[in-house]
């Protein structure tokens, strides 16, 4: 199965672990571009966190050519499913940011299977997520597929 992993680049270690787990089980996995650069050793994770703290994460988006949002739409379009890595961020368990929610919307509109690694945080997206009905796997990647 082709799976696109979505989530904050802050979750790169968890995204990399999920990608490795799923890849070992024969899935074709795509991760966010900056996460891939971290996995490939082109960007240090700690360097990313420091740069983000110093200058904001927009600096990374501007450094890439083209639209990262459009890129992810096309990746989701070709996939069978998306996995949302939603760990704790900013003191919020099950954090889903704006870009990740947008990617959930793409997957929903494209009729793709949507997995949430963890239950979503209470917040602005509850009604929309209830309508979308993602499969919450409670951290158990074996439930994908």
C-alpha positions as CSV (number, residue, x, y, z in Angstrom):
1,X,0.0,0.0,0.0
2,X,1.2,3.6,-0.7
3,X,1.1,5.6,2.5
4,X,1.8,9.3,2.9
5,X,2.7,10.3,6.4
6,X,1.6,13.7,7.5
7,X,2.4,15.7,10.7
8,X,4.5,18.4,12.1
9,X,8.2,18.3,11.2
10,X,8.7,18.6,14.9
11,X,7.6,14.9,15.0
12,X,10.4,13.9,12.5
13,X,11.8,11.2,14.8
14,X,8.4,9.6,15.2
15,X,7.6,10.0,11.5
16,X,10.9,8.3,10.7
17,X,10.2,5.4,13.1
18,X,6.7,5.0,11.6
19,X,8.1,5.1,8.0
20,X,10.7,2.4,8.9
21,X,8.1,0.2,10.5
22,X,5.7,0.5,7.6
23,X,8.5,0.1,5.0
24,X,9.7,-3.1,6.7
25,X,6.1,-4.4,6.2
26,X,6.2,-3.8,2.4
27,X,4.4,-0.4,2.3
28,X,5.7,2.4,0.1
29,X,6.0,5.4,2.4
30,X,6.4,9.1,1.7
31,X,7.3,11.5,4.5
32,X,7.3,15.4,4.6
33,X,10.2,16.8,2.5
34,X,12.1,18.4,5.5
35,X,11.6,15.2,7.5
36,X,13.2,13.3,4.6
37,X,16.1,15.7,4.6
38,X,16.5,15.1,8.3
39,X,16.4,11.3,7.7
40,X,18.9,11.6,4.9
41,X,21.3,13.6,7.1
42,X,21.1,16.7,5.0
43,X,19.6,18.7,7.9
44,X,20.2,18.0,11.5
45,X,17.1,17.6,13.6
46,X,18.5,19.6,16.5
47,X,19.7,22.3,14.0
48,X,16.1,22.4,12.6
49,X,14.6,22.9,16.1
50,X,17.1,25.7,16.9
51,X,16.6,27.4,13.5
52,X,12.8,27.2,14.0
53,X,13.1,28.6,17.5
54,X,15.3,31.5,16.2
55,X,13.6,32.3,13.0
56,X,10.3,30.4,12.7
57,X,9.5,27.5,10.5
58,X,8.5,29.7,7.5
59,X,12.2,30.0,6.7
60,X,12.2,26.3,5.7
61,X,9.1,26.6,3.6
62,X,10.6,29.6,1.7
63,X,13.8,27.6,1.1
64,X,12.0,25.0,-1.0
65,X,10.9,25.7,-4.6
66,X,7.3,25.4,-5.5
67,X,4.3,24.9,-3.2
68,X,4.8,22.3,-0.5
69,X,1.1,22.2,0.0
70,X,0.5,21.4,-3.7
71,X,3.3,18.8,-3.6
72,X,1.6,17.0,-0.7
73,X,-1.8,17.1,-2.5
74,X,-0.3,15.3,-5.5
75,X,1.4,12.8,-3.2
76,X,-1.9,12.1,-1.4
77,X,-3.7,11.9,-4.7
78,X,-1.4,8.9,-5.7
79,X,-1.5,7.2,-2.3
80,X,-3.9,4.6,-0.9
81,X,-3.8,6.1,2.6
82,X,-2.4,8.7,4.9
83,X,-1.1,8.3,8.4
84,X,-1.3,11.3,10.6
85,X,1.4,11.4,13.2
86,X,-0.2,13.5,16.0
87,X,2.0,13.5,19.1
88,X,2.2,16.1,21.8
89,X,3.2,19.6,20.8
90,X,2.9,22.9,22.6
91,X,1.5,21.0,25.6
92,X,-1.3,19.6,23.4
93,X,-1.6,15.8,23.2
94,X,-2.8,14.6,19.8
95,X,-1.8,17.9,18.2
96,X,-2.9,18.5,14.6
97,X,-1.7,21.7,13.0
98,X,-3.2,23.7,10.2
99,X,-1.1,22.1,7.4
100,X,-1.8,18.6,8.7
101,X,-5.5,19.3,8.9
102,X,-5.4,20.6,5.3
103,X,-3.8,17.3,4.3
104,X,-6.5,15.4,6.1
105,X,-9.0,17.4,4.1
106,X,-7.2,16.5,0.8
107,X,-7.2,12.8,1.8
108,X,-10.9,12.9,2.7
109,X,-11.9,14.7,-0.6
110,X,-9.8,12.1,-2.5
111,X,-11.5,9.2,-0.7
112,X,-8.2,7.9,0.9
113,X,-8.1,5.9,4.0
114,X,-7.1,8.2,7.0
115,X,-5.3,6.8,10.0
116,X,-4.6,8.9,13.1
117,X,-1.7,7.6,15.2
118,X,-3.3,9.0,18.4
119,X,-6.7,10.4,19.4
120,X,-6.9,14.0,18.3
121,X,-6.8,16.8,20.8
122,X,-10.0,18.6,21.7
123,X,-10.0,21.7,19.6
124,X,-11.2,23.5,16.5
125,X,-11.3,20.4,14.3
126,X,-13.5,18.1,16.4
127,X,-16.7,18.5,14.3
128,X,-14.8,18.1,11.0
129,X,-12.8,15.1,12.2
130,X,-16.0,13.5,13.4
131,X,-17.5,13.9,9.9
132,X,-14.3,12.6,8.3
133,X,-14.2,9.5,10.6
134,X,-10.5,8.7,10.5
135,X,-9.3,5.4,12.0
136,X,-7.6,6.1,15.3
137,X,-5.0,3.4,15.8
138,X,-3.8,4.4,19.3
139,X,-0.1,4.1,18.5
140,X,-0.4,0.6,17.0
141,X,1.0,0.8,13.5
142,X,0.2,-2.9,13.0
143,X,-3.4,-1.9,12.5
144,X,-2.6,-0.2,9.2
145,X,-3.1,-2.2,6.1
